[in-house]
Amino acid sequence: MTSSEAELLEYESNAAVDIFGELINQWEDCSPYPGRSPKRSWYSLVVYTEEKVKAVLRFHAVWDEVLRSTPDTIDRIADFFVMPEWQRLRSAAMEALGVFEKRGKLPEDVEVTG
């Protein structure tokens, strides 16, 4: 969702929640250790390629910078879209997405251990 302005605007028009807060918190919700910076050791090479791990760590670094440099709340997501932080976050998200789309999803019927 971070890479799509259209999806965020549609979500904002249909939801009665703080879209900026949702956007920022979605990433932290996906972390195996919320509130902590990700570490290489959290990601198994059975599941993640080295390139994917680096993409996650790069995205998190940008996300963390954006989090620290923006207000706690932004009333309208469109107001965030004109900020340079949005461009940095979106660019980092699109870069990471490109890395993850190379292999695609893992099969659902195979248990991954590692």
N, C-alpha and C positions, 0 to 999 in steps of 0.2 A: 504494500500500500504506500510505502514511503516514496516510491518512484512515480506515482501517478496523481497529478493534481486533479484530474477529472474524477477519479474514484474518491478522493478526499472531499471534494465539493459535493458530490452526490451523497456521500455518507453524512456530511454535515446537514444537508437539507432534509434527511430522513431520520436523523437521530437527535435526541435531546440530551446530548453529552458534550463535554469539552473535547472537540476534535483535536486540538493541538495537544492536549494532555494525553489523549488516546494514542496519537501518533508517537509521542515520545515514550509513553509507557509500554507500548507494544513490544518494543525491543527489549526492555528490561524484563518483561513477562516471559520472554523466550530464553532468558539466561538461566543456566543451571544453578547459578549462585547470584540471585538478584542483589543489586547494590554493590557488587564487586566487579572490577575490571576483568574481562575474560583472560584466561591464560592458555597457552598452547596445550598444556597437559589435560585440559578439559575435553579435548576433541580427539576421539579415536581415529587413527588413520584407516581403520577398517571402514568407517562411515564417511569420513571427510578426507579428501585429498589434501596434500600440503597447500596447494593453491587455494582451496576453499578455506582452510584455517587462516591463511594470511588475509583473505578477503574479509572474513569475519572480524579479525583483529583490526584491520584498517577501518572497516565501517564503524566499529565500536569507538575507535579513537575520534573519528569525526563526530559521531553521535554525542560523545562525552563533551567535546568542545562546544557543540551547538547547545547542549543542555546548559552548560555553564555561561554561555554568552547571550542567552535569550531570557525574556521575562518568564516568571513562573506560569503565567497565564496569558493567552492571546485570545481575545474574544471571537474573532472570525479567522478561519484558516486562510482566507484570502489575504489577510494582513500579514501572515507569515510568508506567503508566496513572494512578496515583494522584498523580503529581507535577504541579504547575502547568505545568511545561515541556511535558509531553505535551499538555495542553489548548491551549497556545499553538501548538505545532507542528501539531497536528491541525487546529485552526481555520485556520491559514495554508494548510495543504495543501488543505483543502476549498474555501477561497476561490479558490486558484489553479486547482484542478480545475474549478470552476464556470466560470471564465473560458475555460479550454481546451475545455470541452465545448460552448461556444456554436457554434463552427464545426465541430468534430469533426476527424477526421483528414484529412490531405491525401490525394489519390488516389495509389495506389502506382504507377500507370502513367505518371505525368507527372514528368519530371525538373525539380527546382526549382533554379534558379540565382539568384545574386544576389550 
